[in-house]
Amino acid sequence: MPSERSTAYMLFRLWAAQNVPAGIGEIVVMPFDQIMPAVRDGSIDAGLVIHEARFTYPSYGLSL
């Protein structure tokens, strides 16, 4: 998660409130360029990406 003050975070929270009844767990804030490597390496379970990262995630071996 790049920032807890971003529009992406707000939209994610609204979506999660309706779609993840058990809760989303711990939120980890990190620089955007570290999110996909952290997901790939298993350091975090999922990541919220924005902007051009939505087009480059396959290069990290990730899928939707």
Gaussian input, Z-matrix of N, CA and C with variables (Angstrom, degrees):
# hf/3-21g

backbone

0 1
 N
 C     1     B1
 C     2     B2     1     A1
 N     3     B3     2     A2     1     D1
 C     4     B4     3     A3     2     D2
 C     5     B5     4     A4     3     D3
 N     6     B6     5     A5     4     D4
 C     7     B7     6     A6     5     D5
 C     8     B8     7     A7     6     D6
 N     9     B9     8     A8     7     D7
 C    10    B10     9     A9     8     D8
 C    11    B11    10    A10     9     D9
 N    12    B12    11    A11    10    D10
 C    13    B13    12    A12    11    D11
 C    14    B14    13    A13    12    D12
 N    15    B15    14    A14    13    D13
 C    16    B16    15    A15    14    D14
 C    17    B17    16    A16    15    D15
 N    18    B18    17    A17    16    D16
 C    19    B19    18    A18    17    D17
 C    20    B20    19    A19    18    D18
 N    21    B21    20    A20    19    D19
 C    22    B22    21    A21    20    D20
 C    23    B23    22    A22    21    D21
 N    24    B24    23    A23    22    D22
 C    25    B25    24    A24    23    D23
 C    26    B26    25    A25    24    D24
 N    27    B27    26    A26    25    D25
 C    28    B28    27    A27    26    D26
 C    29    B29    28    A28    27    D27
 N    30    B30    29    A29    28    D28
 C    31    B31    30    A30    29    D29
 C    32    B32    31    A31    30    D30
 N    33    B33    32    A32    31    D31
 C    34    B34    33    A33    32    D32
 C    35    B35    34    A34    33    D33
 N    36    B36    35    A35    34    D34
 C    37    B37    36    A36    35    D35
 C    38    B38    37    A37    36    D36
 N    39    B39    38    A38    37    D37
 C    40    B40    39    A39    38    D38
 C    41    B41    40    A40    39    D39
 N    42    B42    41    A41    40    D40
 C    43    B43    42    A42    41    D41
 C    44    B44    43    A43    42    D42
 N    45    B45    44    A44    43    D43
 C    46    B46    45    A45    44    D44
 C    47    B47    46    A46    45    D45
 N    48    B48    47    A47    46    D46
 C    49    B49    48    A48    47    D47
 C    50    B50    49    A49    48    D48
 N    51    B51    50    A50    49    D49
 C    52    B52    51    A51    50    D50
 C    53    B53    52    A52    51    D51
 N    54    B54    53    A53    52    D52
 C    55    B55    54    A54    53    D53
 C    56    B56    55    A55    54    D54
 N    57    B57    56    A56    55    D55
 C    58    B58    57    A57    56    D56
 C    59    B59    58    A58    57    D57
 N    60    B60    59    A59    58    D58
 C    61    B61    60    A60    59    D59
 C    62    B62    61    A61    60    D60
 N    63    B63    62    A62    61    D61
 C    64    B64    63    A63    62    D62
 C    65    B65    64    A64    63    D63
 N    66    B66    65    A65    64    D64
 C    67    B67    66    A66    65    D65
 C    68    B68    67    A67    66    D66
 N    69    B69    68    A68    67    D67
 C    70    B70    69    A69    68    D68
 C    71    B71    70    A70    69    D69
 N    72    B72    71    A71    70    D70
 C    73    B73    72    A72    71    D71
 C    74    B74    73    A73    72    D72
 N    75    B75    74    A74    73    D73
 C    76    B76    75    A75    74    D74
 C    77    B77    76    A76    75    D75
 N    78    B78    77    A77    76    D76
 C    79    B79    78    A78    77    D77
 C    80    B80    79    A79    78    D78
 N    81    B81    80    A80    79    D79
 C    82    B82    81    A81    80    D80
 C    83    B83    82    A82    81    D81
 N    84    B84    83    A83    82    D82
 C    85    B85    84    A84    83    D83
 C    86    B86    85    A85    84    D84
 N    87    B87    86    A86    85    D85
 C    88    B88    87    A87    86    D86
 C    89    B89    88    A88    87    D87
 N    90    B90    89    A89    88    D88
 C    91    B91    90    A90    89    D89
 C    92    B92    91    A91    90    D90
 N    93    B93    92    A92    91    D91
 C    94    B94    93    A93    92    D92
 C    95    B95    94    A94    93    D93
 N    96    B96    95    A95    94    D94
 C    97    B97    96    A96    95    D95
 C    98    B98    97    A97    96    D96
 N    99    B99    98    A98    97    D97
 C   100   B100    99    A99    98    D98
 C   101   B101   100   A100    99    D99
 N   102   B102   101   A101   100   D100
 C   103   B103   102   A102   101   D101
 C   104   B104   103   A103   102   D102
 N   105   B105   104   A104   103   D103
 C   106   B106   105   A105   104   D104
 C   107   B107   106   A106   105   D105
 N   108   B108   107   A107   106   D106
 C   109   B109   108   A108   107   D107
 C   110   B110   109   A109   108   D108
 N   111   B111   110   A110   109   D109
 C   112   B112   111   A111   110   D110
 C   113   B113   112   A112   111   D111
 N   114   B114   113   A113   112   D112
 C   115   B115   114   A114   113   D113
 C   116   B116   115   A115   114   D114
 N   117   B117   116   A116   115   D115
 C   118   B118   117   A117   116   D116
 C   119   B119   118   A118   117   D117
 N   120   B120   119   A119   118   D118
 C   121   B121   120   A120   119   D119
 C   122   B122   121   A121   120   D120
 N   123   B123   122   A122   121   D121
 C   124   B124   123   A123   122   D122
 C   125   B125   124   A124   123   D123
 N   126   B126   125   A125   124   D124
 C   127   B127   126   A126   125   D125
 C   128   B128   127   A127   126   D126
 N   129   B129   128   A128   127   D127
 C   130   B130   129   A129   128   D128
 C   131   B131   130   A130   129   D129
 N   132   B132   131   A131   130   D130
 C   133   B133   132   A132   131   D131
 C   134   B134   133   A133   132   D132
 N   135   B135   134   A134   133   D133
 C   136   B136   135   A135   134   D134
 C   137   B137   136   A136   135   D135
 N   138   B138   137   A137   136   D136
 C   139   B139   138   A138   137   D137
 C   140   B140   139   A139   138   D138
 N   141   B141   140   A140   139   D139
 C   142   B142   141   A141   140   D140
 C   143   B143   142   A142   141   D141
 N   144   B144   143   A143   142   D142
 C   145   B145   144   A144   143   D143
 C   146   B146   145   A145   144   D144
 N   147   B147   146   A146   145   D145
 C   148   B148   147   A147   146   D146
 C   149   B149   148   A148   147   D147
 N   150   B150   149   A149   148   D148
 C   151   B151   150   A150   149   D149
 C   152   B152   151   A151   150   D150
 N   153   B153   152   A152   151   D151
 C   154   B154   153   A153   152   D152
 C   155   B155   154   A154   153   D153
 N   156   B156   155   A155   154   D154
 C   157   B157   156   A156   155   D155
 C   158   B158   157   A157   156   D156
 N   159   B159   158   A158   157   D157
 C   160   B160   159   A159   158   D158
 C   161   B161   160   A160   159   D159
 N   162   B162   161   A161   160   D160
 C   163   B163   162   A162   161   D161
 C   164   B164   163   A163   162   D162
 N   165   B165   164   A164   163   D163
 C   166   B166   165   A165   164   D164
 C   167   B167   166   A166   165   D165
 N   168   B168   167   A167   166   D166
 C   169   B169   168   A168   167   D167
 C   170   B170   169   A169   168   D168
 N   171   B171   170   A170   169   D169
 C   172   B172   171   A171   170   D170
 C   173   B173   172   A172   171   D171
 N   174   B174   173   A173   172   D172
 C   175   B175   174   A174   173   D173
 C   176   B176   175   A175   174   D174
 N   177   B177   176   A176   175   D175
 C   178   B178   177   A177   176   D176
 C   179   B179   178   A178   177   D177
 N   180   B180   179   A179   178   D178
 C   181   B181   180   A180   179   D179
 C   182   B182   181   A181   180   D180
 N   183   B183   182   A182   181   D181
 C   184   B184   183   A183   182   D182
 C   185   B185   184   A184   183   D183
 N   186   B186   185   A185   184   D184
 C   187   B187   186   A186   185   D185
 C   188   B188   187   A187   186   D186
 N   189   B189   188   A188   187   D187
 C   190   B190   189   A189   188   D188
 C   191   B191   190   A190   189   D189

   B1=1.4270
   B2=1.5278
   B3=1.3196
   B4=1.4598
   B5=1.5320
   B6=1.3277
   B7=1.4684
   B8=1.5181
   B9=1.3239
   B10=1.4617
   B11=1.5234
   B12=1.3081
   B13=1.4657
   B14=1.5276
   B15=1.3092
   B16=1.4662
   B17=1.5271
   B18=1.3092
   B19=1.4619
   B20=1.5215
   B21=1.3218
   B22=1.4650
   B23=1.5255
   B24=1.3151
   B25=1.4643
   B26=1.5205
   B27=1.3283
   B28=1.4586
   B29=1.5323
   B30=1.3206
   B31=1.4604
   B32=1.5264
   B33=1.3263
   B34=1.4587
   B35=1.5213
   B36=1.3241
   B37=1.4736
   B38=1.5267
   B39=1.3243
   B40=1.4659
   B41=1.5269
   B42=1.3302
   B43=1.4576
   B44=1.5301
   B45=1.3231
   B46=1.4639
   B47=1.5232
   B48=1.3223
   B49=1.4661
   B50=1.5275
   B51=1.3065
   B52=1.4619
   B53=1.5267
   B54=1.3147
   B55=1.4612
   B56=1.5241
   B57=1.3122
   B58=1.4692
   B59=1.5294
   B60=1.3470
   B61=1.4618
   B62=1.5237
   B63=1.3210
   B64=1.4642
   B65=1.5237
   B66=1.3236
   B67=1.4588
   B68=1.5161
   B69=1.3159
   B70=1.4623
   B71=1.5181
   B72=1.3031
   B73=1.4568
   B74=1.5143
   B75=1.3110
   B76=1.4653
   B77=1.5259
   B78=1.3180
   B79=1.4622
   B80=1.5263
   B81=1.3208
   B82=1.4591
   B83=1.5229
   B84=1.3179
   B85=1.4615
   B86=1.5228
   B87=1.3429
   B88=1.4627
   B89=1.5216
   B90=1.3165
   B91=1.4641
   B92=1.5335
   B93=1.3337
   B94=1.4649
   B95=1.5209
   B96=1.3244
   B97=1.4655
   B98=1.5297
   B99=1.3225
   B100=1.4656
   B101=1.5240
   B102=1.3367
   B103=1.4643
   B104=1.5283
   B105=1.3071
   B106=1.4724
   B107=1.5241
   B108=1.3336
   B109=1.4678
   B110=1.5353
   B111=1.3270
   B112=1.4643
   B113=1.5267
   B114=1.3331
   B115=1.4652
   B116=1.5267
   B117=1.3141
   B118=1.4703
   B119=1.5254
   B120=1.3313
   B121=1.4622
   B122=1.5246
   B123=1.3419
   B124=1.4566
   B125=1.5123
   B126=1.3268
   B127=1.4663
   B128=1.5208
   B129=1.3338
   B130=1.4604
   B131=1.5249
   B132=1.3282
   B133=1.4639
   B134=1.5219
   B135=1.3203
   B136=1.4646
   B137=1.5150
   B138=1.3233
   B139=1.4592
   B140=1.5130
   B141=1.3025
   B142=1.4585
   B143=1.5187
   B144=1.3214
   B145=1.4622
   B146=1.5225
   B147=1.3077
   B148=1.4582
   B149=1.5226
   B150=1.3005
   B151=1.4605
   B152=1.5258
   B153=1.3235
   B154=1.4641
   B155=1.5221
   B156=1.3252
   B157=1.4639
   B158=1.5261
   B159=1.3115
   B160=1.4658
   B161=1.5272
   B162=1.3343
   B163=1.4582
   B164=1.5296
   B165=1.3214
   B166=1.4661
   B167=1.5224
   B168=1.3406
   B169=1.4660
   B170=1.5314
   B171=1.3542
   B172=1.4706
   B173=1.5327
   B174=1.3210
   B175=1.4675
   B176=1.5288
   B177=1.3342
   B178=1.4651
   B179=1.5291
   B180=1.3284
   B181=1.4560
   B182=1.5143
   B183=1.3250
   B184=1.4605
   B185=1.5218
   B186=1.3238
   B187=1.4642
   B188=1.5220
   B189=1.3069
   B190=1.4703
   B191=1.4958
   A1=107.90
   A2=118.27
   A3=120.53
   A4=113.48
   A5=117.75
   A6=120.21
   A7=109.81
   A8=116.53
   A9=120.57
   A10=111.41
   A11=117.45
   A12=121.75
   A13=112.15
   A14=117.33
   A15=120.46
   A16=111.34
   A17=114.88
   A18=120.79
   A19=109.96
   A20=117.33
   A21=121.10
   A22=110.80
   A23=117.72
   A24=121.17
   A25=110.34
   A26=117.22
   A27=120.91
   A28=110.19
   A29=116.81
   A30=120.25
   A31=111.38
   A32=116.90
   A33=120.24
   A34=110.83
   A35=117.22
   A36=120.89
   A37=111.27
   A38=117.17
   A39=120.72
   A40=110.52
   A41=116.77
   A42=120.84
   A43=110.83
   A44=117.19
   A45=122.03
   A46=111.72
   A47=117.37
   A48=120.65
   A49=111.23
   A50=117.71
   A51=121.64
   A52=113.28
   A53=118.33
   A54=120.54
   A55=115.89
   A56=118.12
   A57=121.16
   A58=108.13
   A59=116.91
   A60=120.34
   A61=114.58
   A62=118.43
   A63=120.95
   A64=112.57
   A65=117.62
   A66=120.91
   A67=111.24
   A68=115.51
   A69=120.36
   A70=113.92
   A71=117.47
   A72=119.20
   A73=112.78
   A74=115.37
   A75=121.49
   A76=111.08
   A77=115.61
   A78=121.91
   A79=107.69
   A80=116.61
   A81=122.17
   A82=107.79
   A83=116.63
   A84=121.48
   A85=107.96
   A86=116.05
   A87=120.84
   A88=108.54
   A89=117.46
   A90=119.92
   A91=110.57
   A92=115.70
   A93=119.95
   A94=113.35
   A95=117.67
   A96=119.30
   A97=112.88
   A98=117.63
   A99=121.38
   A100=112.99
   A101=117.12
   A102=120.44
   A103=111.96
   A104=118.02
   A105=119.67
   A106=112.80
   A107=119.88
   A108=117.78
   A109=112.22
   A110=117.82
   A111=120.62
   A112=111.21
   A113=117.78
   A114=120.81
   A115=109.40
   A116=116.60
   A117=121.62
   A118=111.38
   A119=116.79
   A120=121.28
   A121=113.43
   A122=117.22
   A123=120.75
   A124=114.65
   A125=118.31
   A126=121.25
   A127=111.34
   A128=116.26
   A129=122.70
   A130=107.76
   A131=116.43
   A132=120.69
   A133=113.66
   A134=117.16
   A135=121.69
   A136=108.45
   A137=115.85
   A138=119.94
   A139=111.29
   A140=115.84
   A141=122.55
   A142=107.13
   A143=116.41
   A144=120.57
   A145=109.86
   A146=115.03
   A147=121.31
   A148=109.46
   A149=115.21
   A150=123.23
   A151=111.86
   A152=117.06
   A153=120.34
   A154=113.62
   A155=118.39
   A156=120.56
   A157=111.44
   A158=117.13
   A159=118.96
   A160=111.75
   A161=117.41
   A162=121.30
   A163=112.68
   A164=118.29
   A165=121.10
   A166=114.38
   A167=118.07
   A168=119.04
   A169=113.40
   A170=120.95
   A171=118.21
   A172=113.54
   A173=117.36
   A174=119.03
   A175=111.95
   A176=117.15
   A177=122.21
   A178=111.23
   A179=116.40
   A180=120.04
   A181=112.66
   A182=117.49
   A183=122.33
   A184=110.46
   A185=115.64
   A186=120.90
   A187=108.71
   A188=114.98
   A189=120.02
   A190=110.41
   D1=117.63
   D2=-178.06
   D3=-66.83
   D4=-35.96
   D5=-177.80
   D6=-163.62
   D7=141.51
   D8=174.53
   D9=-79.72
   D10=0.19
   D11=178.83
   D12=-107.97
   D13=7.97
   D14=-176.23
   D15=-87.56
   D16=157.24
   D17=174.29
   D18=-61.82
   D19=-39.05
   D20=179.53
   D21=-59.37
   D22=-41.58
   D23=179.08
   D24=-65.21
   D25=-44.61
   D26=179.73
   D27=-60.22
   D28=-46.15
   D29=179.66
   D30=-65.02
   D31=-38.28
   D32=176.65
   D33=-61.54
   D34=-44.80
   D35=179.97
   D36=-61.65
   D37=-41.66
   D38=177.55
   D39=-62.99
   D40=-44.39
   D41=178.51
   D42=-63.61
   D43=-47.40
   D44=-176.73
   D45=-62.86
   D46=-36.30
   D47=179.91
   D48=-59.26
   D49=-30.52
   D50=-178.93
   D51=-97.58
   D52=-18.27
   D53=-171.00
   D54=-120.32
   D55=-8.16
   D56=-179.12
   D57=-128.20
   D58=80.00
   D59=-173.95
   D60=-60.01
   D61=-30.58
   D62=-178.32
   D63=-79.63
   D64=-5.66
   D65=-178.11
   D66=96.15
   D67=163.90
   D68=-174.36
   D69=-99.28
   D70=-5.99
   D71=179.30
   D72=80.35
   D73=-157.08
   D74=-176.16
   D75=-74.93
   D76=135.50
   D77=174.45
   D78=-95.65
   D79=127.25
   D80=178.81
   D81=-113.69
   D82=120.03
   D83=177.69
   D84=-93.66
   D85=129.56
   D86=179.12
   D87=-151.65
   D88=160.22
   D89=176.65
   D90=-56.22
   D91=141.87
   D92=-173.96
   D93=-56.94
   D94=-31.95
   D95=-177.78
   D96=-75.40
   D97=-5.82
   D98=177.87
   D99=-101.31
   D100=-9.05
   D101=-174.14
   D102=-66.01
   D103=-55.23
   D104=-175.96
   D105=-65.57
   D106=-40.75
   D107=174.10
   D108=-60.89
   D109=-35.96
   D110=179.56
   D111=-67.55
   D112=-38.52
   D113=175.85
   D114=-66.18
   D115=-47.44
   D116=-179.81
   D117=-57.26
   D118=-42.97
   D119=-175.90
   D120=-82.50
   D121=-5.66
   D122=178.66
   D123=84.33
   D124=9.32
   D125=178.29
   D126=-68.49
   D127=-30.59
   D128=175.58
   D129=-134.12
   D130=156.92
   D131=-176.62
   D132=-80.46
   D133=-31.58
   D134=-177.00
   D135=-155.66
   D136=162.15
   D137=179.26
   D138=-140.07
   D139=150.09
   D140=175.21
   D141=-102.66
   D142=115.67
   D143=-178.66
   D144=-115.30
   D145=153.49
   D146=-178.37
   D147=-134.02
   D148=171.04
   D149=175.22
   D150=55.53
   D151=-136.27
   D152=-172.74
   D153=-67.64
   D154=-17.76
   D155=179.76
   D156=-61.06
   D157=-26.18
   D158=179.12
   D159=-65.79
   D160=-17.24
   D161=178.46
   D162=-98.83
   D163=-18.01
   D164=-173.60
   D165=-103.50
   D166=-4.03
   D167=-176.63
   D168=-57.28
   D169=-33.51
   D170=178.52
   D171=-61.23
   D172=-27.93
   D173=-179.88
   D174=-68.32
   D175=-12.81
   D176=175.88
   D177=-96.87
   D178=3.85
   D179=-178.01
   D180=78.63
   D181=20.75
   D182=-177.92
   D183=-101.77
   D184=158.25
   D185=176.23
   D186=-140.10
   D187=165.04
   D188=178.57
   D189=-81.57

